[in-house]
């Protein structure tokens, strides 16, 4: 299997060294794609950005068929052209498109936003913004963690229940299917059975609507998290009849 989502020292929120990645993937016979953060809309312009020249200069010698170099962009319609230029001008293997912010506020730091809106209202707006961003970023390879907001929302119950947001979720799914974009199954929260059960409904519906391909990513920021819950992710993919893939040179590869 390929762990297609992880962050090393080039990401503001990680200190992991590439040597740690190499050790871990050899130990567990995994492939890996490093996907450093680039969030151009983050309020502090000195954070969550990479120097792509330094990134490729530092890591190109480590690049193999089992260790690939990607990027995770924090989708923002204000910066879609800058993102497109970035991935056009550099030889990334893989591009994740993620929604990390709303109304210029990072969802990790959005306490006031959670206080000002009901869960129902904000989650519907979250999915609507996701659709808008996908339309503005059709050049991404996979949509990252559809359940990202669940990690940080301040509501008593932060989970996404498919039945509560059916129309909004299906609009997201239809949009990525229409644009030929894969969907990530982010394994970070899969240690919780309730999370698994809720996500299964979304990924099963993705298949019913015509989606076929998912990337699996741990979203690791430490070596201990690489490959976490991949047994569960594998079972979920099988239950939903979805094919696990990764990207090399921006081309889809099936996981054997």
C-alpha positions, 0 to 999 in steps of 0.5 A: 500500500501507499501512504499518500499523505504525510508531512515532514519538516518542510511543513510548519506543523511537523518536525519529522525528518525524511530519514524517519519516513524512509525507515518506517516505510522500509520496516512496514513495506509501504510506499509513501508520498510526502505532501507538504503544506502550502496554504497561501491564505493562512493569516501569517504569510511566513507559515504553511508555505514551502520554498519549492526549490529548496524542497526539491533540492533537499529531497530529490536524491531520496526520490524512488518508486517507493518515495514520491514528492507531492504537495497538499494545497489549502484550496482558496479561490483567491489563490487558485492561479498561484496554486496552478502555477506552482504545480505547473512549474514544479515536478510534483508527483501528486497534488491533494486539494484540501479545505482548511479555512472558511471566511479567511479563518483556519478551521483549527483556529475558528472558535468565534466562527463555531460560536456564531453559527449552528452546526447545521448552518456551518457544515452546509456552508463548509460543503458548499465552499468545498464545491466552489473550491473544487470548481476553481481547482480542477487541477488537483489529483485527490480531494483531501479529508472530507471530514476535516472540520470534524477534527476541530469544530467546537460543537458537542457532536462534531461528526458528519452524518450523511443523512443530515447533509445528504444533498450537500455531500452529494454535490461534493461527490458529484463534482469530483466525479465529474472532474475526474478527481479522486477522493482521499480516505484519510485514516487519521480518525479511523480508530473510532468506530463511529467515525468509520460507520459515518464515513462508510455511508459517504464512501458507499454513496461515492461509489453509487454515484460513479466514483471508483478511486480513492487514495489512502493517507495517514496525514502523519506528522510523526513517524509513529503515525505513518500507515496508521489504521491502514487495515481499517482503510483497506477494509472500508475500500473493499466494503465500498468496492473502491480501488486504491490508487496513488499518483506518480508523475501526476498519473494514477497508479493502481495499488497492487 
